[in-house]
Amino acid sequence: MGLYQLTDTHIPPYAAIAATVDAARAMGKTWAPGLVNALLRRFQRKRARLLDPPDPAPEVRWLFPRWLLEQLRTAWPQHWREIITANNARPPMTLCGTRLRITHVHYARQLSNAGLTARPSPDTTHKLTLDRPVPTAELPGFTDGLVSVQDAGAQLAAKLLDTQPGERVLDACAASGGKSAHILEHAGVNLDLTALDMIRLASSKCGPTCNGSPSRPESSRAMPRPLEAPGLKQSYHRILLDAPYSATGVSRRHPDIKWLRRERDIPALSDLQTRMLDALWPLLVPGGILLYATYSLLPTENEAQSRVFLGRRNDARARPLEEAWEIARPYGRQTLPRGGGPDGFYYAVLEKSG
């Protein structure tokens, strides 16, 4: 904490050192104050050499583990520096207004009245990115469900799923229900929506999230994911599979990801994604759509997963995405982390023939 204050804040060095020493003393660590004081003062004396070594290792220079750095360089030879720079920066805070209740223009006025400013997104009428992130308690109407916090990339799911009145919809990995709520709002009518996740704690949160919307889900159940859910026999017109992923596209929001994730984790995640796709596909009606999504930047989890799935299914095709956002892939499209922009998201629209 003391080093962070010395390198990344405007706190005077003497104050940062004194406060850190006091914190060690307040914790009752009698051996620590002298050591903390000596180390922080030594850092100050040798700051330039320590922070700018002549030839740092790649993982030190870029603050990324070597294996992930190499995979990003290979997957995105023209964009990897931009990706890493964005993932080492603070992420934007993007709001998703309940569009049936308020437009982004009206909500922007409420933000202004609260002393907050935000800029609209060109691709939607109900998304705003705050110029300065704040605690949700400071957002007007947040506790009443007027607005939610959802990354711009995540907000694309409802549009791509393109639900129609009267359809049966399955959100197979709903977590706290953010995308489920957005699907309901995008449809503008009540849907027969089933929102599932692995544990009851996660699914139970979907109720309050969805209740902020004028539309409400017909069903929100806590069940195991589809691999372990033989009770799912209903045929669905739309399925959202926000599959388990490496989360390499959101490491700026969770910096521990890039250090806790291991290269050996990727094949296991890819295998789980494969099995979930195979388990969900029979639940889709002919002519229906499965939207495959990940918070990943790795092709193994994304377009390669889609390509292999399509290769073993004669009744599946990838629907071309004509939208102009971000980068077209052989199958689907990818958003990349950018300063002030969305997180790293992959989407593929898989359509069942018939």
N, C-alpha and C positions, 0 to 999 in steps of 0.2 A: 504493500500500500504506500509506503514511503517512497519507493522508487517511482511508482506511478505518479505520485504528486510532484516529484522532482522533474519528471520528463514530460508529462502531459497536461499539467494544470498551470495556472498562473499564481499559485500559492508561493509566496517567497520561500526560498530554500531553508532559511533559519526556522521559519514557522513549520514547514513540512517535517523537518528533522525533529524539532521539539515535540510536535504532536505525536509522531510515531514512537518516540522514546516514551512519552507519557502513556501511550496506549499499551506498550509492553509492560510498563510498571503497573498500570491499572489492572492488567490481567494476572498480576501476582507472580510474574516470571522474574524473580529477583536476579537471575543470571543474565537476562536479556537486554536491559536498557543500555549498558555500556557497549555491548556487542553491536546493537542496532545503531547507536550513535556513531561508532567507529566505522561501520560499513557504509553508512549513508554519507559520512563526510569524505571517506576515501573515494566513493563514487563521484562526488562533486569535484574532487581534485583531478580525477582521471576520466572525467565525463566524455571529453572529445574522443579519446582513444578507444574507450569502451563502446561508445555508440557508433563509431565509424571505423571499424577495423579495416585494414587494407584489402583483404580478400575474404569476405565472410562466406561461410557455407551457404548454399542455396536456401536451405530451410531456415537459416538465421536471417538472411537478407529479405526473404519474402514472408517469413512467419507462417510457413506451411510445411507439413511433413513431406519428406522427399518423395515418397511413393505417390502421394496425391498431386504434388507439383508436377511430377512426370506425366501422370495420366491427363491432367488438365492441359499441359503443353501439347500432348499428342492429339487430344480430342479437339482442342481449340487453338491451333497454331497462330491464328490472327487475333485472338481475343484473350489469351490466357492472362496477360498482364493486367488488362482491364478487369477481368473476373477477380483476380487475386487482390487487386487494389480495392475494389468495391467490397469484397468479403472481409477485408481488414479495417473497413471504415464503419462508422455507426449507421445503422439502417434507417430508412425513412419510416414514418408512421402514417399509414394510409387508412382512411376511413371509408366505410361502406354505409351510405345512408339507406334507410328503409324507403325505397323509392316510391312505394305506394302511399307514403305519408309525407315525404318532404323531398324537394329537389336539392341538388348541390348548391344552387344559387341561394335558396332560402337558408340552408344550413350554414353556408359561408357567412351570411349576415349574422346568424346567431354566434358563430365563432368570433366574428369581428366585435360584436357587443361584449364578448367575454375576454377581449384583448388578445385573441388568437388569430393568426392568418394562415391561409391554406391556398393551394393552387389546384384547379380542376384538371382532370385527365381528359385528353382529347378523345378517348375511345369509349367513354361511358358518360351517362348523365347523372350518375349518383356516386362518383368517387372523388375524394379530395385527399391530397397529401399535405400534411401540416408542415409549415416552414420550421417549426420547432416542436419536437415530440414533448408531450406532457402526460402526467398521470391521467388515466381514464376518468377519474373523479372530477377532473377539470373540464371535461367535455360536456357541453350542454346536451341534456336529454339522454345521456348514455345509459343511466340506470333505468330509464323508461323504455329502452329499446329503440330509440329514435335513430341511433347510429351504432355501428360496431367497428372494431378494429380488424381489418383484413387486408393482407398484402394485395397489391394490384394484380400480381400473377395468379393468386388464388381466386380472385374475382372473375377470372375468365371462365371458370368451370361451368357456371350456370349458363352462360351464353353459348358455350360449345355443346352442352348437353341438349339445349333447345327443346325443353319439355313442352308438351301440348296439353290442352284441357282434357281431363279425364284419364290421363295416362297413369300407369303404375311405375313408380320410380324407386330404385334401390340405391341408397348411399352405403356402400359396403364397408367403408372404414371411416365412420362419421366423426370419431373423436369427440370434440366438444360441440359439434353441430353447426359450425360456421358456414360451411358450404351448403348444408341442408337448408338452413334459413335463407341463404341467398337464392337457392333453387326455387324455393316457395315464392320469394319476392319476384323473381324474374318471370315466373309463370303467370303471376297475377290472379291465380285462382287456386282453390284447394286441390291438391293432388293426393293421390294414394301413395304417400311417401313412407318408405320404411328406412329407418336410419339405424345401422348396426355398428357395433364395435366389439373389441375383445373383452372389455371388462365393464361391469355395471357403473363404476365410478365415471367413466368417460361418457357412456351413453346417457346417464342420468342428467348430465349437463345440457343435453340437447333440448330438453324441455324449456328451460328459461331462455336459451338462445333463440329458439324458434318462436317462443311466445312473444318476442319483441316484434314479430311480423304480423300484419293483418291476416295473412294466410297462416294456417297451422297444419302440421303434419297429421295425416290420418293415423299413422302409427309410428312410434319411436321406441324400439325395443333394445334391451340389453341382451345380446347373444354373442357367442363366439363368432369369430370371423368365418367366412363361408366354408373354409376347409373343414370346419368342425360344426357345421350348422345344417344337418340333414333335414331340418324342418322347413328350409326354404324351398318350397315346391312351386310357388306362384311364378307365373311368367311375367316378366317385366318388359316395358317398352324402352326404358332407359336405365342404365346402370352406371354409376360412378365408382370406379375403382381407384381411389387415392391410395395406392399400394404402399406397404412398408418400403422404405428407401434408405439410401446412405445419408440423406440430408445434406449432401455437399452443396446444394443450392442455397442453403439458409444458414451457413456457418457464421455470417455476420451477425445474425440474431442469437446464435448459440455458439460462441467461439470455442467451447470445449469439444464440439463435434470433431473438428479437424485433428485434434490430438487423441481423442478417445477412439475414434473409428480406426480400424486396421484394414490393411489391404486384403487380408483373408476374409473379411466380413462381406465383401462385394459378391463373390460367387454364391454364398449362402442366401443373401438377400435376393439375388437374381433368381435362384431356384424357387424361393418362396413366391416371388412375383409370378413366375411361370405357373406354379400350381394354383395360385389364386385365379389367374386368367382362365385356366382350364376348368376350374370349379364353378366359376360364375357364368361362363358362356352358355351352358345348357339352360340357364334361367332366363335367357333373353329370347323374346319372341322374334320370329322372322321379320325382317325389316327394322328391327330394333337397333339401338346404338349402345355400345359400351365405351365410355370415355375413360381411357387409361391415363393416369396422371402420376407424376413423381416430383418430389423436391430434390431432383438430382441433376448433376451436370455430366454424369458419366454415361456414354453411349451404351455400355453393357446393360444398364437398367432401362434405357430409353428406346431409341430407334432400333437397336439390336434386338431387344425384347419383343418389340412389335413385329419386326421382320421374321423372327423365328416363329412367333405365334401364327402369323398369316401363312407361313410356309407349311404348317401342319394342319391348317383348317381350310377345307374346301368351301365352307359356307361363310367365309369372312373376307372383307376387303377394307382397306384404309380409305376413309373418305377424305378427299383433298381439302385442306384448310386454306381458303382463299384470303383469309384475313391478312392484313399487311403487318401485323405485329411481329416483331423480333425475327427469328431466323428459321427458315424452312429447312426441315430435315428430310431424308428419304421417306420417312413415315412420321407424320406429325410436325409439330413446331416446338421451338425451344426459346424460353426467355433466359437472358443472362443477367446476373446481378450488375447493376449499374448505379452510379451515384444518383440518388433521388428516384431511381426506377424500381422495377419489380425485383423479387428474388429470382433464383434460378429454378424455373419450372419447365416441365416437359408435358405435352399433351398429344395424344393420338386418339382420333375418333375411329373406332372399329365398328363397322356395320355388318349386320347379319343378313345374308341374302334370303330371298323368298318374298 
